[in-house]
Amino acid sequence: DRLAIGLILAFAIVVVPLTAPEYLFRAILIPFLILSLAAVGLNILVGYCGQVSLGTGGFMAVGAYAAYNLWLRVPEANNLIVVFLFGGVMSALVGILFGIPSLRIKGFYLAVATLASQFFLDWLFARVKWLTNYTPSGSVAVGELKVFGWHIDTPAERYLFILAFVVVATLVAKNLVRGHIGREWMAIRDMDIAAEIIGFRPLRTKLTAFAVSSFFIGISGAMWGFLRLGSWEPLAFDINRSFQILFMVIIGGLGSLLGSFLGAAFIVLTPILLNQLPGWFGIRVSTALLSHLEFMVFGAMIVFFLIVEPHGLARLWAVAKEKLRLWPFPH
């Protein structure tokens, strides 16, 4: 596995920037990496700690607008690493605030509470004009982007910068879930009463999961605004974005960092494939029908994985890998 990951990273760092066309960066690679980071953050909360959340889009918006305000109002901090980390920290603080009800409520009721946070944050960024520098309808735009004097202009440079951020964040997430704090999260997920009896503190554990999850999601929101869109409004982080990230986690696999990447790849590539597939067979399909077909495929896949393989694509990959390891002498 480590050898395979090393080869993939080497290919992504050396070969892809030199050979990939601009369309591949803008339409596939950059969205895939940013949404993968958001899925990793949500998977920490939902997959590892068992706390259902429907407010991912709102936390992405917090990260994006917090980073924008620091970038706009503090010229000395005009460094993408600084503004992205600031967006992640502010999103973590908001995540802790909305995670407090998780001590008293769980399941469906917690999902409704986080959904309320999504609507509140959408309203906040659309109505509080100071947060958007008094622009109409909450729309903002960023200009020149740089990191320690290095100007990030081309799609390849943006891709490499995002890739470095995602790799570091994934390593941090992997160490967290494999360490003591990760065992606390999983104990709360599996049986919170038993975890409390053996000495784990539910409030601290749940709020830590909300904080870490929202931190990663906030960074992904800042990246989505600065490096993917360039200009945005609150609708870029609406409830549809929250469901999109949740679908990635469900399809990819709950409680699996690899599943976050597999789910993001599925969600990003499926609409493109559905748009291209009819043309390959000479079939003319309206845009409206393609849009409905996309939702139908996503719904069918979610139902399929919930019934057949609740652990998602990550589990299917593990099974396939085990079969390849035993081939040609399976038991």
N, C-alpha and C positions, 0 to 999 in steps of 0.2 A: 504493500500500500504506500509506504513512504517513497519507494522508488518511483511508483507511478505518479504520485503527487509531485515529486521533484521534476520528472520529465514534463508533466503538464505545465508546471510553472516556468520551466526553462523555455518551452515552446511559446508560452503566453508572453514572456518578457522579451525574447530574442526574435522569434520568427514572426509573430503576429504583427508587431508595429511596423515591420519592414515590408510585409506582403499584403496585409488586409486593406481593402478599399474603404473609403470614407463611409459609405453606407453601412458597412459591417460594424464600424465603431458606433455610429449614431443610433442605429436601429436595433442592434442586438447586444454588442459587448458591454457598452456603458450602461444601458438599462438593466442588463442581466446582473452585473456586478453590484450596482447600487441596491437593487431589489433583493439580491442575495443577502446583503448586509442587514437590510430591514427584516428579512425572514429569519436570519440568525438571532436577531434581537427578540423577535416575537416567539421564536421557538424556546428561548431560555425561559420565558414567562409561561407559555402554554404547555410546551412539551416537557420541560424539565421540572417546573414548579407546579403545573396543573392549574394555573389561574387563567381563566378564559378572559380574553380581551378583544373588544371590537373598536378600540380607539386608536389603532395604529396610525391611521392617516392624520389624526389630530396631533399626535406626538411628533410625527414627521414635520408637520407644519410648525410646531414650536421650535424644532431645530432649525428649520429653514429661516423663519422670521427672526429668531434670536441671532443667528449668524449674520443675517442681513443688517440688523441694527448695529451690531458691533462693527461690521465692515463699513457701514455708512457713517457712524458717529465717532468712531475712534480710528482716525487714519493711521495712527502709529501701530495699530494691530491689523493692518491690511496684509494679512498672511493667511492663506487658506487653511493651513493646519490649525492656527490659533482660532480662527472663526468657527471652524468645524467642531473643534473640541468644546468651544464655548456653547455652540448650539446643542451638543450632546449633553453637557452639564445642565443647561437650562431645561432640556427635555427630561432629564433624570429627576430634577426637582419637581417638575409638574407630574411626572409619573408616580413619585412618592406620595404627592398630595392626593391623587386620584386612586392610589393603591390602598389608602387607609381603610376604606370600607371592606377590603378583602378579609379583614380580621373577623367581621361579623357575618358577611354574606359570601356565598360561593355559587358556582354553577351558573344557572340561568340568570339569577339575580345579579351576580357580579358582571356578567356580560352586558346586562341592561345598564348597570352603573357606568361601565367603560364606554358604552354607546352614548350615554348622556355626555360624557367628557368630549366625545367626538363632536357632537352638535354644539356644545358650549364653545369649544375652541374654534370651530368654523365661524360662529357668530362673533367671537372676540376679534379675530383678524379681519373680518369684514366690516366691523363697526367702530373699533377703536383706531382712529386714524393715526395716532402718534406711532403705533407699531408699524405702520406702512408708510411713514413719512408723508401723511396727508394726501396720498394718491387716491383717486377714485376707485371704489369697489375693491380695495385691498391689493391692487396689482402693483408689483415692484419689479425692478430690473437691476442687474448688476453689470458693471463695466469690466475694466481690466482686472485680470486674475493673475496673481503671482504667489510664489512660495520662495521665501528667502532670496528675492530678486530674480527668480526664474519665472518668466512669463509663460503662462499656460495658454496657448493659442489654438493649437491644432487638435483635432480629435484624438490622434495618437498620444499626444502628451497628456490629455485629460484621461485617457484610458490607463496609461501607465501610473498616473498619480492615484486614480481610484483603485487600481489593482494593488498597489502598495498598501493603501489604507485598509482594504478588505482583508488582505493576507495577515496583517498585523492584528486586526480586530478578531479574526477567526482564531488565531493562535491564542489570544487572550481568552476568548470564549471557551476554547478547548481546555485550557488549563483550569479555568474556573469550574467547569462542569465535572472535571475529573478530580478536583480537590475537595477539601472539607466543605466548602460552601455549596458545591454542587451536590454533595451527598445530603446536605440539609434540604436543598430544594426538592430532591427526589423523595426524601422521606416525607415531606409535607404533601407532595403530590400523591404518594401511594396510600398514606393513612395519616392524616394530620393529627388525630387524637393520640395515636400511638407515638408519633414523633414528639409531641408535647410531653408525653409521660416519660420518655427516655431523656428528656432534657433540652430538646430543641425549642427555641422561642419562636412561635408562629408569626408574630407581628414583625419581628426583625427579619426573619427569613423571607417572608412574603414581600416586605418593602425593599429588601435587597434585590430580589428578583425583579420587581417593578423598576427599581433604579437602574440596574445594569441593562435590562431590556430596553428601557426608554432611552438610555444613553446611546446604545447602538442605533436605535431607530431614529433618534434626533440627528445623529451624524449622517445617516442615510438620507434624511429629509433635506439637510443642508446641501449634500452632494447633488440631490435631485434638482434642487432649485438653482444652484450655482453652475453645476457642470453639465446637467442634462437639459434644463430648460433655458436658463439665462434670464428669463423674465417669467413671472408666475403670479397667480392670484389664489385665494383660498380654495377655489374649486379644484386646484391641482392636487389637493390633499383631502378630498371629501370622503364620504363613507365608502364609495367604490374602491378607493385606494386601500382602505382598511380591509375590505373583503378580499381584495386581490392578494394582499400579503397573507391573510389567513388561509386562502386557498393554497398558496405555495406551501405553507407548513403542513396542511392536511395531506396534500398530494405527495409532497416530498417525504414526509414521515415525521411524526411527533417525536421529540426527544432525540433528534439526530441532526448534527450540524451538516453532514453530507446531504441529508434530505432537504435542508434549506436551499442548497445550491441546485439540487435536482428539481425541486419544485419551482424555483425561479426560472430555470431553463425551460421547463414545460410551459409555464405561463407566458414567458416572453416569446417562445418559438411557435406555440400553437396558433395564435392569430396570424402570424406571417405565413405559416404552412397552409392554413385554411384559405388565405387569400390567393395563394399561388396554385394550390392543388387543382381547382376547376380549370384554370388556364392550361395546365399540363395535359388535360384530357379534352381540350377544346370545348368546354362547357361554359356558357355565359351565365353568371349568377349575379344578381343585384347586390349592391353594397348592404342594403337593409337585411337581406337574407343571410349574408355572411356574418353580420353582427349577431343576429339571432342564433345562427349555427354555432358561433363561438361560445355563447352562454350555454347552449345545449350540451356541447362537448364538455365544458367545465363542470356542469352539473352532473353529467353522467359519470365523469371520472371521479368526482367526489363521492358519489353514491357507491361506485365500484370499490374504491379503496376502503370506505367505511365498512362495507360488507365483506369483501374478499380478503383484503390485506390492510388492516387498520394502521399498520406501520409504514405504509406508503412505498414510494419508489426506493427508498433506502433499504427496506427489507427485501424487496425483489432483487436489488443489486447484491445484497449479502448472500441470498440463496443462490443466485447465479454464480457468484464468485466461489462459493463452496462446491458447487457442482463442477466447475472448471478445475478446482484444486484436486478433486477426486477422479477426474476423467483420466484415462479411459477405464478405470476400475471402480465404478460406483458400488456402494454397498447395496 
